[in-house]
């Protein structure tokens, strides 16, 4: 069996892995690459293989850097099944529609800017109709249910604890007279995080493909981070500022809203207006409410005894563009949560643009930002930064609380690998910036000394 490492290889974005076995080809993940906008657009338009040659796609979870290029894949001729869990299917259906809408809106906005400069218009990667076509090809499977995907390969999904419906992908492979188990970790969640269950261990693994987003660093203590969050929020609100929080619509937004709910209930945060300004976040939160079977015990108990964990009196969900624009006229302190988490697309870019120049305000990051994204530039202290092609001086405070990340850190990833049983003959390290992947690979050589550990180069083919 050969695996082509085509995306999220020595980087954290654009997850894509082409598997060739028994004369068949299937794809694990089909994510959007995010980074420098011109490069990203060109990268996403073209696949390094013929989509028509694929027999299937297997999807670990619904984040856009893992599923966001599926409509383009279908547009270019792929007509096979897309396998995922039930919650991933439901989330992906709204995320792909939203991705198409965001791309179309951004293309219109940027094209107007380019027209003034005498430059040609830009086109979106795919349309809402093409996103809808892709969702028709999903086949949903429950956790721990084996399903054949191509000749000689069955897939089993095991809970990864990263976002709602996220899964580790177990491939049980029969190739000629040999049989083996290949585990793709997907994105590994944190232990003891709110809302979701912990990642579940996998047994009898021969080959492992593991993420390394935080493979070279540890998060702060979750309790300390909750206090840090409270302090940052209260300090900004007391000085009359707005808090602008870029957050992924799926996972981070719900975790953050749940934490704000608990802080407000405890009287540790004033009941200021809180706005979740993202149609996708609103829709995703509804999907969360439909899948309480994915919750951990504490959240399920909250859901049963106290009602909706994602709603309170001072919280407003915003779908309409006009209501989003009206937030620009608010003078009172408030908290605005909007997508995307890397600030590369969506309404958050407008909120940052409109609030970046006021030192009373806070731009607060609660998750990972890939290199070269607007979020990464702000976190790195860059000023000015370009937003919609226009430079803006950064006068607002910029801060980050990484303990709210849905990714396991170095220690948690190490424990994850330690708890995998089996011979583990070969490990490939993916989904991390080069320094994080290389650092984690070195650590893995000590944790599993009998395994060959590889950090693939982009485009590299590895035989298993």
C-alpha positions in Angstrom: 0.0 0.0 0.0 1.3 3.4 -1.0 0.2 6.8 0.6 0.8 10.1 -1.2 1.2 12.9 1.3 -0.3 15.8 -0.6 -1.5 18.2 2.1 -1.0 19.1 5.8 2.5 17.8 5.4 5.1 19.9 7.2 2.2 22.4 7.5 -1.2 22.4 9.3 -3.6 23.1 6.4 -5.0 21.5 3.3 -5.2 17.9 4.6 -5.1 15.4 1.8 -3.7 11.9 1.5 -4.0 9.6 -1.5 -4.0 5.9 -0.7 -3.3 3.3 -3.4 -4.0 -0.4 -2.6 -5.1 -3.4 -4.6 -5.3 -1.4 -7.8 -7.7 1.1 -6.1 -7.3 4.7 -5.1 -9.1 6.6 -2.3 -8.5 9.9 -0.6 -8.3 10.5 3.1 -9.4 14.2 3.7 -9.9 16.8 1.0 -9.2 20.1 2.8 -8.8 23.7 1.8 -5.3 25.0 1.9 -5.1 28.3 3.8 -2.2 30.8 3.7 -1.1 33.6 1.4 -4.4 34.3 -0.4 -3.1 34.3 -4.0 -1.0 31.1 -3.4 -3.9 29.4 -1.6 -6.4 30.1 -4.4 -4.1 28.7 -7.0 -3.2 25.7 -4.8 -6.9 24.8 -4.1 -8.0 25.0 -7.7 -5.8 22.2 -9.0 -5.4 18.6 -7.7 -2.2 16.7 -8.2 -4.2 13.7 -9.5 -7.3 13.1 -11.6 -10.4 13.3 -9.3 -12.1 10.9 -11.7 -9.6 8.2 -10.8 -10.7 8.0 -7.2 -13.0 5.2 -5.9 -13.9 6.9 -2.5 -13.1 9.6 0.0 -12.8 9.0 3.8 -13.3 12.0 6.0 -12.2 12.2 9.7 -14.1 15.4 10.6 -15.8 18.5 9.3 -13.3 21.3 9.7 -12.9 23.2 6.5 -9.1 22.5 6.2 -10.1 18.8 6.1 -13.3 18.8 4.0 -13.5 22.2 2.3 -12.3 21.2 -1.1 -14.8 18.4 -1.6 -17.1 20.4 -3.8 -14.2 21.2 -6.1 -13.3 17.5 -6.2 -16.9 16.6 -7.2 -16.9 19.5 -9.7 -13.9 18.0 -11.4 -15.3 14.6 -11.8 -15.3 12.6 -8.6 -18.5 10.6 -8.2 -17.8 8.0 -5.5 -18.9 7.8 -1.9 -17.6 10.1 0.9 -17.5 8.2 4.2 -17.9 9.9 7.5 -19.7 9.8 10.9 -23.2 11.0 11.2 -22.3 14.2 13.0 -19.5 14.9 10.5 -22.0 14.6 7.6 -24.4 17.0 9.2 -21.7 19.5 10.0 -20.0 19.2 6.6 -23.2 19.8 4.8 -23.6 23.3 6.4 -19.9 24.1 6.4 -19.5 23.4 2.7 -22.6 25.6 1.9 -21.1 28.3 4.1 -17.7 28.0 2.5 -19.3 28.5 -0.9 -21.2 31.5 0.3 -18.1 33.1 2.0 -16.0 32.5 -1.2 -18.7 34.1 -3.4 -19.1 37.1 -1.1 -15.4 37.6 -0.7 -15.0 37.3 -4.5 -17.6 40.0 -5.0 -16.0 42.3 -2.4 -12.4 41.8 -3.7 -13.5 42.1 -7.3 -14.9 45.6 -6.5 -11.6 46.6 -4.9 -9.7 45.3 -8.0 -12.1 47.0 -10.4 -11.1 50.4 -8.9 -7.5 49.5 -9.5 -8.2 48.4 -13.1 -7.7 44.7 -12.3 -9.8 41.7 -13.5 -12.4 40.2 -11.2 -11.8 37.0 -9.2 -13.9 33.9 -9.3 -14.9 31.7 -6.3 -13.5 28.2 -6.1 -17.0 26.7 -6.2 -20.7 27.6 -5.9 -23.4 26.7 -3.4 -24.9 24.4 -5.9 -21.6 22.5 -6.3 -21.3 22.3 -2.5 -24.8 20.8 -2.3 -23.8 18.2 -5.0 -20.9 17.1 -2.8 -23.1 16.5 0.2 -25.3 14.1 -1.8 -22.3 11.7 -2.0 -21.9 11.3 1.8 -22.4 7.9 3.4 -22.7 8.2 7.2 -21.4 5.4 9.5 -21.6 5.2 13.3 -18.6 4.9 15.5 -17.1 1.4 15.8 -19.0 0.1 12.7 -16.8 -1.6 10.0 -17.6 -0.7 6.4 -15.8 -1.8 3.2 -14.7 1.2 1.1 -12.6 -0.4 -1.7 -11.5 -4.0 -2.4 -9.5 -5.3 0.6 -10.0 -2.3 2.8 -12.6 -1.7 5.6 -12.9 1.5 7.6 -13.9 1.9 11.2 -14.3 5.3 12.9 -13.2 5.7 16.5 -14.0 8.8 18.5 -11.1 11.4 18.3 -12.5 13.9 20.8 -11.6 16.9 18.6 -14.9 18.3 17.4 -18.4 16.9 17.2 -18.3 13.7 15.2 -14.5 13.7 14.8 -12.9 10.3 14.2 -9.7 8.4 14.1 -9.8 6.4 10.8 -8.9 2.7 11.2 -8.0 0.9 7.9 -8.0 -2.9 8.1 -6.2 -3.9 4.9 -5.9 -7.2 3.1 -3.3 -6.9 0.4 -2.4 -10.2 -1.3 -1.6 -12.7 1.4 -0.9 -10.0 4.1 -3.2 -8.3 6.5 -2.4 -5.2 8.6 -4.0 -2.3 10.4 -3.3 1.3 9.5 -4.4 4.1 11.8 -4.9 7.7 10.7 -5.3 9.8 13.9 -7.3 12.6 12.3 -7.0 15.6 14.6 -6.6 14.4 18.2 -8.7 16.1 20.8 -7.6 17.0 24.4 -8.3 14.9 27.4 -10.9 16.4 29.9 -12.0 19.2 27.6 -15.5 20.5 27.9 -18.4 19.2 25.8 -16.7 16.1 24.1 -15.5 12.7 25.2 -11.8 11.9 25.4 -10.1 10.3 22.4 -10.6 6.5 22.5 -7.6 4.2 22.3 -7.1 1.9 19.3 -5.7 -1.6 19.4 -3.5 -3.8 17.2 -2.0 -1.0 15.1 0.8 -1.8 12.6 1.2 1.6 10.9 0.3 5.0 12.4 -0.2 8.4 10.6 -0.4 11.0 13.4 -1.1 14.7 13.6 1.4 17.1 15.3 -0.2 20.5 15.4 1.2 21.1 18.9 3.8 18.3 18.7 6.6 20.5 20.1 4.8 22.5 22.8 2.4 22.2 25.7 -0.8 24.1 26.4 -1.3 25.9 29.6 -3.4 24.4 32.3 -7.1 24.6 31.4 -8.1 26.1 34.8 -5.4 28.8 34.5 -6.5 29.6 31.0 -10.2 30.0 32.1 -8.9 32.5 34.7 -6.7 34.2 32.0 -9.8 34.4 29.7 -11.9 36.0 32.5 -9.2 38.5 33.3 -8.7 39.5 29.7 -12.4 39.9 29.1 -13.1 41.9 32.3 -10.1 44.2 31.8 -11.2 45.1 28.3 -14.9 45.5 29.2 -14.0 47.7 32.2 -12.1 50.1 30.0 -15.1 50.3 27.6 -13.7 48.2 24.8 -15.0 45.5 22.6 -13.7 42.0 22.6 -13.3 40.5 19.1 -12.8 36.7 19.1 -12.0 34.9 15.9 -13.2 31.3 16.4 -13.9 28.3 14.3 -17.6 27.9 13.8 -17.5 24.2 14.7 -16.0 23.3 18.1 -14.3 26.5 19.4 -17.4 28.7 19.2 -19.5 26.2 21.1 -16.7 25.6 23.7 -16.3 29.3 24.2 -20.0 30.0 24.5 -20.3 27.2 27.0 -17.4 28.7 29.0 -18.9 32.2 28.9 -22.2 30.7 30.0 -20.6 29.1 33.1 -18.6 32.3 33.9 -21.8 34.4 33.7 -23.8 32.0 35.8 -21.1 32.1 38.4 -21.1 35.9 38.5 -17.5 36.1 37.3 -18.3 37.8 34.1 -20.7 40.7 33.8 -23.8 40.0 31.6 -22.6 42.2 28.7 -24.0 41.7 25.2 -22.4 38.7 23.5 -22.9 38.2 19.8 -22.1 35.1 17.8 -21.9 36.6 14.3 -21.7 33.8 11.8 -24.5 32.0 10.0 -22.3 28.9 10.1 -21.8 29.1 13.8 -25.6 29.5 14.3 -26.2 26.4 12.1 -23.4 24.4 13.7 -24.7 25.1 17.2 -28.1 23.7 16.1 -26.3 20.5 14.9 -24.6 20.3 18.3 -28.0 20.3 19.9 -29.1 17.5 17.7 -26.1 15.2 18.7 -26.0 15.1 22.5 -24.9 11.4 22.1 -21.4 12.9 21.3 -21.3 14.9 24.6 -19.3 14.0 27.7 -21.1 13.2 30.9 -20.9 16.8 32.4 -22.3 18.5 29.3 -25.0 15.9 28.8 -26.1 16.4 32.4 -26.1 20.2 31.9 -28.1 19.6 28.7 -30.7 17.4 30.5 -31.0 19.4 33.8 -30.4 23.0 32.8 -31.3 23.2 29.1 -29.3 24.5 26.2 -25.6 24.9 27.1 -25.2 27.2 24.1 -27.8 29.8 25.0 -28.4 32.5 27.6 -30.3 35.8 27.9 -27.4 38.2 26.9 -26.4 36.0 24.0 -27.5 36.8 20.4 -26.9 34.6 17.4 -26.7 36.6 14.1 -27.4 35.3 10.7 -28.4 38.4 8.7 -25.7 40.5 7.1 -27.4 43.8 8.0 -27.5 42.9 11.7 -23.8 42.0 11.4 -23.0 45.4 10.0 -25.0 47.1 12.7 -22.5 45.8 15.3 -20.1 48.4 13.9 -22.3 51.1 15.3 -22.3 49.7 18.9 -20.5 52.0 21.3 -21.0 49.9 24.5 -18.7 47.2 25.6 -19.5 43.8 24.1 -18.1 40.5 23.0 -18.2 39.5 19.3 -17.4 35.9 18.3 -17.1 35.4 14.6 -15.5 33.0 12.1 -13.1 32.0 10.8 -10.6 31.2 13.6 -7.6 32.0 11.5 -9.3 35.3 10.3 -8.8 34.3 6.7 -12.4 34.6 5.6 -15.9 35.5 6.7 -17.3 38.3 8.8 -14.4 38.3 11.3 -12.2 40.1 8.8 -14.7 43.0 8.8 -14.9 43.1 12.6 -11.1 43.1 12.9 -10.9 45.8 10.2 -13.4 48.0 12.1 -11.9 47.6 15.5 -8.2 47.1 15.0 -7.4 50.8 15.4 -8.8 51.4 18.9 -6.5 50.6 21.8 -9.5 50.0 24.1 -10.4 46.9 22.1 -9.1 43.4 22.4 -8.6 40.9 19.5 -8.5 37.5 21.3 -7.4 34.2 19.6 -8.5 30.9 21.2 -7.1 28.4 18.7 -4.3 27.7 16.2 -3.5 29.9 13.3 -1.6 28.5 10.3 1.5 30.4 9.0 0.9 33.4 6.8 -2.8 33.7 7.8 -4.1 37.1 9.1 -4.5 35.5 12.5 -0.9 34.3 12.5 0.3 37.8 11.5 -1.6 39.4 14.3 -0.5 36.9 16.9 3.1 37.4 15.8 2.8 41.2 16.4 2.8 42.3 12.8 1.7 45.9 12.1 0.4 47.0 9.7 -1.5 44.0 8.4 -3.4 43.8 5.1 -7.1 43.3 5.3 -8.9 43.1 1.9 -5.8 44.4 0.4 -5.6 47.6 2.5 -2.9 48.0 5.3 -4.2 48.7 8.8 -2.1 49.8 11.8 -2.7 47.5 14.8 -3.6 49.6 17.9 -5.9 47.2 19.6 -4.5 44.7 22.1 -3.9 41.2 20.7 -3.8 38.2 23.0 -4.2 34.4 22.8 -5.4 31.7 25.1 -4.3 28.4 23.5 -5.7 26.1 26.2 -9.1 26.4 24.4 -7.6 24.7 21.3 -9.2 21.5 20.3 -5.8 19.9 19.5 -3.9 17.7 21.9 -0.5 19.2 22.9 2.9 17.5 23.1 2.2 15.6 26.3 -1.3 14.6 25.3 -0.2 13.4 21.8 2.6 11.4 23.5 0.1 9.8 25.8 -2.2 9.1 22.8 0.6 7.2 21.0 1.7 5.4 24.2 -1.9 4.0 24.6 -2.0 2.6 21.0 -1.4 -1.1 21.2 0.3 -3.1 18.5 3.7 -3.6 16.8 3.8 0.0 15.3 6.4 -0.7 12.6 6.2 2.7 10.9 4.9 6.1 12.0 4.4 9.1 9.7 4.0 12.6 11.3 1.7 15.0 9.6 -0.5 18.1 10.2 2.0 20.3 11.9 4.4 23.2 10.9 7.8 21.7 10.2 9.3 22.6 13.6 6.4 21.0 15.4 6.4 17.8 13.3 10.1 17.3 13.5 10.1 17.9 17.3 7.3 15.4 17.8 9.0 12.8 15.5 12.1 13.0 17.6 10.0 12.4 20.7 8.3 9.5 19.1 11.6 7.8 18.4 12.1 7.5 22.1 8.5 6.6 22.9 8.3 3.8 20.2 12.0 3.0 19.6 11.2 0.0 17.3 9.2 2.0 14.9 10.6 3.9 11.9 9.4 7.5 12.2 9.1 9.6 9.1 8.1 13.3 8.6 7.1 13.2 4.9 8.0 16.0 2.5 5.0 17.5 0.6 4.2 15.1 -2.3 6.3 12.2 -0.9 5.0 8.7 -1.4 5.5 6.3 1.5 5.1 2.5 1.1 3.5 0.4 3.9 
